[in-house]
């Protein structure tokens, strides 16, 4: 297994290839050359980290809410007089030190959304796919279409691929309803169209299984700005780590 580097830009000296399997999961002797437009060996770790942080932050609802002493009902008079009782002076039973009182510096509804540059997200997605391909954890299957939802048959396919005990991201050529329904009860398997792949899901997985037909139509989200990606990569080749990050954020 090839270990990914922390260097923001690392380029493969030769086209990346992946192991090829038939539709029933049997291994083929040939290896598939991955499309060079997307699989050029680029692995930008800082950008992947930035995008995954934003993805997780955007999943937060931000609805946690507490009441301060001004929002709690009651307590509009002193519980006892200021002096002469021998007890500590108190101004309201809704003060923070009282049971049922207001909360000090508690959470209030907020928006955790982080917005990223489109080029940054595309570069991160490209880097994640390249990282799996360079590690040898990207497998190409001839077809992932199923006639009917059958979890048992899908597990058998994963077993023949040798990935049944790993977290598997299955990328299909378009929407495969039967394939999705076959795997939706499996906690370690996630099925989605290849065009919808995200950086988070690629890095979540241990192995990425791609339907061969999908490789002829790379992820539209990843390649819709191919010219911008090429410009970004060209500027980052001669830059330092900090310079590459600044270029991506620009």
C-alpha positions in Angstrom: 0.0 0.0 0.0 1.3 3.4 -1.0 1.2 5.9 1.8 -0.1 9.4 0.9 2.2 12.3 1.5 1.4 15.5 3.5 2.9 17.4 0.6 0.0 19.5 -0.8 0.8 18.5 -4.3 2.2 15.1 -5.3 2.0 13.9 -8.9 2.2 10.4 -10.2 4.9 9.7 -12.6 2.7 7.3 -14.7 -1.0 7.0 -15.2 -2.9 5.5 -12.2 -4.4 2.1 -12.6 -6.9 0.0 -10.6 -7.7 -3.6 -10.2 -10.5 -4.8 -12.5 -13.3 -7.3 -11.6 -16.2 -8.9 -13.5 -19.8 -8.2 -12.6 -19.9 -11.3 -10.4 -16.8 -10.2 -8.5 -14.2 -12.5 -10.0 -10.8 -10.9 -10.6 -9.6 -10.1 -14.1 -6.0 -10.3 -15.1 -6.0 -6.8 -16.7 -5.8 -3.5 -14.8 -7.9 -0.5 -15.8 -6.1 2.8 -16.6 -8.0 5.6 -14.8 -9.0 8.8 -16.7 -5.9 11.1 -16.5 -8.1 14.2 -16.4 -9.1 13.3 -12.8 -6.6 10.7 -11.7 -3.3 12.6 -12.1 -1.9 11.8 -8.7 -2.8 15.1 -7.1 -3.2 14.7 -3.3 -3.7 18.0 -1.4 -4.0 17.1 2.3 -4.7 20.6 3.7 -7.5 21.2 1.3 -9.1 17.8 2.0 -9.0 18.6 5.7 -10.6 22.0 5.1 -13.4 20.6 3.1 -14.2 17.7 5.5 -14.3 20.2 8.4 -16.8 22.3 6.4 -18.9 19.3 5.5 -19.2 18.2 9.1 -19.9 21.7 10.3 -22.7 22.0 7.7 -24.4 18.9 9.1 -25.0 20.7 12.4 -28.5 22.0 12.9 -27.5 24.7 15.4 -30.8 24.5 17.3 -29.5 24.1 20.8 -31.0 26.8 23.0 -31.0 27.8 26.7 -32.7 30.5 28.7 -30.9 33.3 30.4 -32.3 34.7 33.7 -34.2 37.3 31.7 -36.1 34.6 29.8 -37.0 32.3 32.8 -40.6 32.7 34.1 -41.0 34.2 37.6 -38.6 35.6 40.1 -39.7 39.2 39.8 -39.3 40.0 43.5 -36.7 39.3 46.2 -37.2 35.9 47.9 -36.6 37.6 51.3 -35.5 40.9 52.6 -31.9 42.1 52.2 -30.9 42.1 55.8 -31.8 40.5 59.1 -32.5 36.9 58.1 -29.0 35.5 58.6 -29.1 34.1 55.1 -27.2 35.2 52.0 -28.7 38.1 50.2 -30.7 37.1 47.1 -32.3 39.2 44.4 -34.3 36.6 42.4 -35.0 32.9 42.5 -34.3 32.9 38.8 -30.6 33.9 39.3 -28.2 31.3 37.9 -27.3 29.8 41.3 -30.9 28.8 42.0 -32.4 25.5 40.8 -34.6 26.4 37.8 -32.7 29.6 37.3 -31.3 31.0 34.1 -28.2 29.6 32.3 -25.0 31.5 32.1 -23.4 31.6 28.7 -25.4 28.7 27.4 -25.9 27.8 23.7 -28.2 29.8 21.6 -29.4 29.0 18.0 -26.7 29.7 15.5 -25.7 28.9 11.9 -22.6 26.7 11.6 -22.5 26.8 7.8 -19.1 27.1 6.2 -19.0 28.1 2.5 -16.1 27.1 0.4 -14.8 28.1 -3.0 -16.0 25.8 -5.8 -12.4 25.2 -6.9 -11.4 24.2 -3.4 -14.2 21.6 -3.1 -13.3 20.2 -6.6 -9.6 20.0 -5.7 -10.4 18.2 -2.4 -12.7 15.7 -4.1 -10.0 15.0 -6.8 -7.3 14.6 -4.1 -9.4 12.1 -2.2 -10.0 9.9 -5.2 -6.4 10.1 -6.2 -5.4 9.1 -2.6 -7.5 5.9 -2.8 -6.2 5.1 -6.3 -2.6 5.5 -5.2 -3.1 3.3 -2.2 -4.6 0.6 -4.4 -7.9 0.9 -2.6 -10.0 1.8 -5.7 -11.5 -1.2 -7.5 -13.3 -1.2 -10.8 -16.2 -3.6 -11.3 -17.7 -4.2 -14.8 -21.3 -3.7 -13.6 -23.1 -3.0 -10.3 -26.6 -3.3 -11.6 -28.9 -5.7 -9.8 -32.2 -7.2 -11.0 -33.8 -6.9 -7.5 -32.8 -5.8 -4.1 -31.0 -8.6 -2.3 -28.7 -7.9 0.6 -27.4 -11.5 0.6 -26.3 -11.3 -3.0 -24.7 -7.9 -2.5 -22.7 -9.3 0.5 -21.6 -12.2 -1.6 -20.3 -9.8 -4.2 -18.3 -7.8 -1.5 -16.9 -11.1 -0.2 -15.6 -12.1 -3.7 -14.1 -8.6 -3.9 -12.4 -9.2 -0.6 -13.8 -6.1 1.1 -16.7 -7.5 3.1 -15.0 -6.6 6.4 -14.1 -3.0 5.4 -15.9 0.3 5.0 -16.9 0.4 1.3 -18.0 3.3 -0.8 -19.8 1.9 -3.9 -20.1 4.4 -6.8 -22.5 3.5 -9.5 -23.1 4.7 -13.0 -26.2 6.8 -12.3 -28.9 5.8 -9.9 -29.1 2.1 -9.2 -32.2 1.7 -7.0 -31.9 -2.0 -6.5 -28.2 -1.8 -5.6 -28.9 1.0 -3.2 -31.7 -0.9 -1.5 -29.5 -4.0 -1.3 -26.9 -2.2 0.8 -28.9 0.3 2.8 -29.1 -2.0 5.8 -25.3 -2.5 5.9 -23.6 -0.1 8.3 -20.2 -0.3 6.6 -21.4 0.2 3.0 -22.5 3.4 1.3 -23.9 3.4 -2.3 -24.2 6.6 -4.3 -23.9 7.7 -8.0 -20.4 8.4 -9.1 -21.4 11.9 -10.1 -22.5 12.7 -6.5 -19.3 11.6 -4.8 -18.0 13.9 -2.0 -14.6 14.2 -0.3 -16.1 13.2 3.0 -17.5 9.9 1.7 -14.3 9.0 -0.1 -12.2 9.6 3.0 -14.7 7.8 5.2 -14.3 4.6 3.2 -11.5 2.1 3.3 -12.2 0.9 -0.2 -13.9 2.6 -3.2 -15.7 0.3 -5.6 -16.5 2.0 -9.0 -18.7 0.8 -11.8 -16.6 0.8 -14.9 -19.1 2.6 -17.1 -19.0 5.5 -14.6 -15.3 6.2 -15.4 -16.2 7.3 -18.9 -18.3 10.1 -17.4 -16.2 11.6 -14.5 -18.0 13.3 -11.6 -19.6 16.4 -13.1 -19.0 18.3 -9.8 -15.3 17.4 -9.9 -14.7 18.3 -13.5 -17.2 21.1 -14.3 -14.3 23.5 -13.7 -11.5 21.4 -15.1 -9.8 24.4 -16.5 -9.8 26.2 -13.2 -8.4 23.1 -11.5 -5.6 22.9 -14.0 -4.8 26.5 -13.4 -4.9 26.0 -9.6 -2.6 22.9 -9.8 -0.1 24.7 -12.0 0.2 27.5 -9.6 0.6 25.2 -6.7 3.4 23.1 -8.1 6.0 25.7 -7.4 4.5 27.0 -4.2 5.2 26.1 -0.6 2.7 24.4 1.7 1.4 27.8 2.9 1.4 29.2 -0.6 -0.7 26.4 -2.0 -3.3 26.8 0.7 -3.5 30.5 0.0 -3.9 29.8 -3.7 -6.8 27.4 -3.0 -8.5 29.9 -0.7 -8.2 32.8 -3.1 
